[in-house]
C-alpha cells in the first residue's frame, strides 16, 4: 500500500498552549475544531504543523528550547515573529481590517498601508519557514484569513506544490469585498491554491463572484482556470467531535458539574449563550431580546435563567473594552429591571471555562440561544446538539450563522429581530419533548455523519486528486510524455500544417478586443515557426482582417479572418472573400436589435465584420451580461429563422454569421490541397473552433485550450501559457 504523502498544516497559531514558569515552559494541547480534527489525521500520515507559538520569547536560548520540544513532542514548528510587525499584521490588518469587513461590519474596518505591508511581510516569513521544511510530494494545508497571501507566495517558490486553503470566517459579497483597497492582491494570493474551501455554499458563491467581477475569472462547476492551472472552489462545513462530547457527558467530572448546576438552578429552565466577546456575536442584541421576552411574558419570571458565558477577547483594544462596558451595563439594567429576591434573570460569566464545565453547561441547558450577527460557522450550535445525544433540548439559531445552512430544523431567527427572538424563546421553553427529538434527531444524524474528522478527510481527499494528472476527462491531457510524443512526430515530419487560433489560445482574453495585441515574444515565436520551410502556419481567427493584417501580417503566415470569411495565403498580398447565399442587407436589419442590447447592457459593444456581427459583453456586469446574452439569442433565433444565418456563442460574445462561413470550411482549403502533410496541429479554445476539430484527419493533433470542457479535440492543455510553452518547444531547433 502506498504511503500517504506528508501533510504540512500552516496556521497563525500552533495547536499548543505554552506558559512560562520559573522552571522554563509548560505545554498543553490547545482545544479547538481544527486541532481536534487533525488528531485523527496524525494517526494516518506523517504530519507537521507550522505556526506562531503564541508566547513572548526573551532570548535565543528560549527559542531553541521551545523549538526542540515542539518538534519532538508535538510535530510542530514554531515561527517566531517580530513583535512590532506581528501587532500590525495581527491586531492591525487581520483583525482590524479583514475581520470586521468579512463579517459585514465595514464601519469598524480601517485601511492602513503600513498594516497591509506588515501583513505581506509576515505572510512572506511563513513562506520562508515552509521552504525550510517542505519536501517534494508534501501536501500543504493553509488555514484562515491571517494567511491569504501565502498560497501564491508558496506557489511562486514551489510551482509544483500541492496547496489547499481553508477560510474559517465568512467571505463577504463582492460589493462589500471590493471596499478593500488590496482586494485584487488578496484574490491573487488565494488563487495560488489548488483547492479553496469554505464553510458554506454562500461564502463560496461570494468568492467566485468576486473573482468574476474583480479579476474577470469565470468558473465552471466550481473550477477556475488560472493560467495553466485549475483551482477548485468547494464547500466543506466543519463539524465537531460528536463522539467526544457524548463520551464526556458520561464522565465523573461532567456528571458532578451537571449535578451542581441542577441544584443551583433548581426547577428553572436554563437558556444558555456561549460567545467570545466580539461585536459580530450580537451579544447586546441578544440581551435586549431576552429583556423583551421577560417584559412580554411576566409569567416566566422566576422560571427561567439566562446563563451568558462570554470569553474575554482582545482586552487591550479600545473597541472591545467599550463593548465589554456595554454588555456589563445591559446585564445590570435587565437584572435590575426584572430581578426579584431569590431570582436573578441573567447569570453573567465573563471568563474562560474548562472543557468539563462547558460540557456540563451544554447538558444542563434546556435552550441554546445562538444568534450571532454574522458567523463563519459557529460550533457552539453543533456542540450543544452533540451534548444532547438523547435528542432533547432546543436550538435557536441565527440565519446569518454558517451553521444555519446545515441545521435547518432548529428555530431559525433574524438576529436583529427582537420580537422574533422573543417569540422563539417562548416556543422553545414550551416545546414538547417529542417535538424536540423530532427536530434534533436529523441534525444529530447529520453531525455524526459529517463530524470534524470527516471534514478533514473530505478536504484532503478533495485536494489530492486535483493535483494528480486528470485521467477521466473528455480529452486526453497532454502531459510531459504526451508532449514528447508530439515533438517526436513534429521533428520527424517533412511537411507540417499548423492551424492556430488566436484569442484564448495564444493570448489571454482582454476586456476590450483591441487590447489583446501580440507581444514581442509571440511575434518572434510565430515568425520562427513560419520561416521553417517544412511548416505551413495558418492563423485561423474570428478577428477582422484589418486587425490580423496589422498584428500578424509580417510573420510570414497565412491568415484566416472572421472564422473563414476572408483568407490571405502567406504568398499572396490580397485577401480573398468567401461568398455565401446570405442576402445583402441582413446587417442593416439586425443592427437595430444588436444596438438595443448594447444600450441595455453597459459595458457591451457591437463589432461589425465582413460576414458577421458580434455583440461582446466581457466588460459588462457578469450576471447582467449572461442574462442579456440569453435574451439576445432568443430574439435572434426568431429573426433569422429560415435564413442562411447562424448564431454562435463564444467566450463572452454572441455572433451572427453567414452559415457558409466557418473554420472547418476554411481549414479544408489546406487539408484538401495537393500537399500531403505528415504532421497536422489544430488548436482552439471555444465553440467556434469545433468545426475545425471535426474535420481533422485521424492522425492530426487537435488540442483544446482549457480544462474539463467537452470538445471534438483529442487532446487538451490547461491554458494559454501551457500552449505558449508547447509552441516554444516546436520552435526550438
FENSULPE-V724870 format. One record per helix or strand of 3 or more residues. SS is the DSSP state (H for helix, E for strand). FROM is the first residue (numbers start at 1). TO is the last residue. If there is no record, write none. Layout:
BEGIN
ss->[SS:SS]
from->[FROM:FROM]
to->[TO:TO]
END
This chain:
BEGIN
ss->[E:E:E:H:E:H:E:H:H:H:E:H:H:E:H:H:E:H:E:E:H:H:E:H:H:H:E:H:E:H:E:H:E:H:E:H:H:H:H:E:H:H:E:H:E:H:E:H:E:E:H:E:E:H:E:H:E:E:H]
from->[7:16:24:33:47:60:76:83:106:113:139:145:150:162:174:183:195:201:223:229:242:252:269:279:283:298:304:318:346:355:367:379:394:402:411:418:433:452:480:496:513:520:535:545:558:562:566:586:605:612:622:645:653:663:679:687:701:715:720]
to->[13:21:29:44:52:74:78:102:108:133:143:147:157:166:177:190:198:215:226:235:248:265:276:281:296:300:311:338:350:364:370:386:398:405:413:429:449:467:492:500:515:531:540:552:561:564:568:600:608:616:640:650:658:671:684:694:705:717:731]
END
